[in-house]
Amino acid sequence: MRESTGTRERIKAVALELFTEQGYEKTSLREIAERLNVTKAALYYHFKSKDEIVSSIVEDRLDRIDTLIAWADDQPPTLATRRELIARYADSMFATDEPSVMRFFEQNQIALKSLSAGQQMRDRLFRLADALARGDESPAAQVRATLSLFAVHTSWLAIRAPHVTDDERRKIALEVADELLARIAEG
């Protein structure tokens, strides 16, 4: 079982590389198998389609977001809660392979819109934004909460200075997010 899990993770990592390099639509299962140096049949044993690979990648993120939403639901709708929620979200975004996942999402938005996994991700992000804005139902609060999430996401794309470390990138993203969250009224 451990080998199977390791193989699935390798497949996801290689697929992510190819989807980011070439685009989701332009990448075939054959190319993924070739880069892994396995047969297409061996790849099919783990994933029957590119959609299944993407769904597997997205499932990991959805689980983390669901945990964050559940935590936020048990907290008071205060600025301190919002700051902690966005910090926890940033921690999950800056973990392990997340930068490559974020690049994949950013570069394949059109393809993801039509996939179930992409629609689920969009729905979860809106639920997370709702948790950030809880207590202030104004349209401005919804925009600020959503943009605070994008501050974390886009830090991988917007900050193009090669010398910026992940810690510095995270700090900058949270500073921008905090500016937005501080303007949401407490409930």
C-alpha positions in Angstrom: 0.0 0.0 0.0 2.8 2.4 0.8 4.3 1.9 -2.7 0.9 2.6 -4.2 0.5 5.8 -2.2 4.0 6.9 -3.2 3.3 6.1 -6.8 0.0 8.1 -6.8 1.9 11.1 -5.2 4.6 10.9 -7.9 1.9 10.8 -10.6 0.2 13.8 -9.2 3.5 15.7 -8.9 4.5 14.9 -12.5 1.1 15.7 -13.8 1.1 19.0 -12.0 4.5 19.9 -13.6 3.2 19.1 -17.1 -0.1 20.8 -16.6 1.7 23.9 -15.5 4.4 23.7 -18.2 2.1 22.9 -21.1 -1.4 23.5 -19.9 -4.1 21.0 -18.8 -5.7 20.7 -22.2 -2.4 20.1 -24.0 -1.1 17.4 -21.7 -2.0 13.8 -22.4 -1.9 10.8 -20.1 0.7 9.3 -22.4 3.0 12.3 -21.7 2.5 11.9 -18.0 3.4 8.1 -18.3 6.4 8.9 -20.4 7.8 11.4 -18.0 7.3 8.9 -15.2 8.9 6.2 -17.3 5.9 3.9 -16.8 3.4 2.4 -19.2 0.1 4.0 -19.8 -1.5 0.9 -18.3 0.5 1.4 -15.1 -0.8 5.0 -15.0 -4.4 3.8 -15.6 -4.1 1.5 -12.6 -3.9 4.6 -10.4 -5.8 7.2 -12.4 -8.2 6.6 -15.3 -8.1 10.2 -16.6 -6.6 13.6 -16.2 -9.8 14.7 -14.4 -9.2 12.0 -11.7 -5.6 13.3 -11.2 -6.9 16.9 -10.8 -9.7 15.7 -8.5 -7.1 14.0 -6.3 -5.0 17.1 -6.1 -8.0 19.3 -5.3 -9.4 16.9 -2.7 -6.4 17.5 -0.5 -7.0 21.2 -0.6 -10.7 20.9 -0.1 -10.1 18.9 3.1 -7.8 21.6 4.5 -10.3 24.4 3.6 -13.2 22.5 5.2 -11.1 22.2 8.4 -10.5 25.9 8.3 -14.2 26.7 7.8 -15.2 24.4 10.6 -12.7 26.1 12.9 -14.0 29.6 11.9 -17.6 28.5 12.5 -16.8 27.9 16.2 -15.1 31.3 16.6 -16.6 34.8 17.2 -16.7 37.0 14.1 -13.9 39.3 15.2 -10.8 40.8 13.6 -8.7 38.5 15.7 -10.6 35.5 14.3 -10.2 36.8 10.7 -6.5 37.3 11.2 -6.0 33.8 12.6 -8.1 32.3 9.8 -6.2 34.0 7.1 -2.9 33.1 8.8 -4.0 29.4 9.0 -5.0 29.6 5.3 -1.6 31.1 4.4 0.1 28.3 6.4 -1.7 25.7 4.3 -0.9 27.6 1.1 2.8 27.8 1.8 3.1 24.2 2.8 5.0 21.6 0.8 3.8 21.5 -2.8 1.2 24.2 -2.6 3.2 26.8 -4.7 3.1 24.4 -7.7 -0.6 23.7 -7.1 -1.3 27.5 -7.1 0.6 28.0 -10.3 -1.4 25.1 -11.8 -4.7 26.7 -10.7 -3.6 30.1 -12.0 -2.4 28.9 -15.4 -5.3 26.5 -16.0 -8.4 28.6 -14.9 -10.4 28.1 -18.1 -10.0 24.3 -18.0 -10.7 24.1 -14.3 -14.0 26.0 -14.7 -15.4 23.0 -16.6 -14.1 20.3 -14.2 -16.1 19.3 -11.1 -12.9 19.7 -9.0 -12.5 23.3 -10.2 -16.2 24.1 -9.3 -15.8 22.5 -5.9 -12.6 24.6 -5.3 -14.4 27.8 -6.3 -17.4 27.0 -4.0 -15.0 26.3 -1.0 -13.1 29.5 -1.5 -16.4 31.4 -1.5 -17.4 29.6 1.7 -14.0 30.6 3.2 -14.5 34.2 2.1 -18.0 34.1 3.8 -16.3 32.9 7.0 -13.8 35.8 6.8 -16.7 38.3 6.4 -19.0 36.7 8.9 -20.7 39.4 11.0 -20.6 42.0 8.2 -22.9 41.1 5.4 -22.2 44.1 3.3 -21.0 43.8 -0.3 -17.8 45.6 0.6 -17.0 43.0 3.3 -17.5 40.2 0.8 -15.1 41.9 -1.6 -12.5 42.5 1.1 -12.7 39.0 2.4 -12.4 37.5 -1.1 -9.5 39.8 -2.0 -7.7 38.9 1.3 -7.7 35.3 0.0 -6.4 36.4 -3.3 -3.6 38.4 -1.6 -2.4 35.0 -0.3 -2.9 33.3 -3.7 -1.4 35.9 -5.9 1.7 36.4 -3.8 3.1 33.5 -5.8 2.5 35.4 -9.0 2.6 39.1 -8.1 5.9 39.0 -6.3 8.4 38.4 -9.1 11.6 39.3 -7.2 13.7 36.1 -7.3 15.4 36.8 -3.9 12.1 36.9 -1.9 11.9 33.9 0.4 8.6 32.0 1.1 8.6 33.5 4.6 8.9 37.1 3.2 6.2 36.3 0.6 3.9 35.0 3.3 4.5 38.0 5.5 3.7 40.5 2.6 0.6 38.5 1.6 -0.7 38.6 5.2 0.1 42.3 5.6 -2.1 43.1 2.5 -4.8 40.7 3.6 -4.8 42.4 7.1 -5.4 45.8 5.5 -8.5 44.4 3.8 -9.7 42.4 6.8 -9.3 45.4 9.2 -12.1 47.2 7.3 -14.6 44.4 7.9 -17.0 45.2 10.7 -17.1 42.9 13.7 -20.4 41.1 14.3 
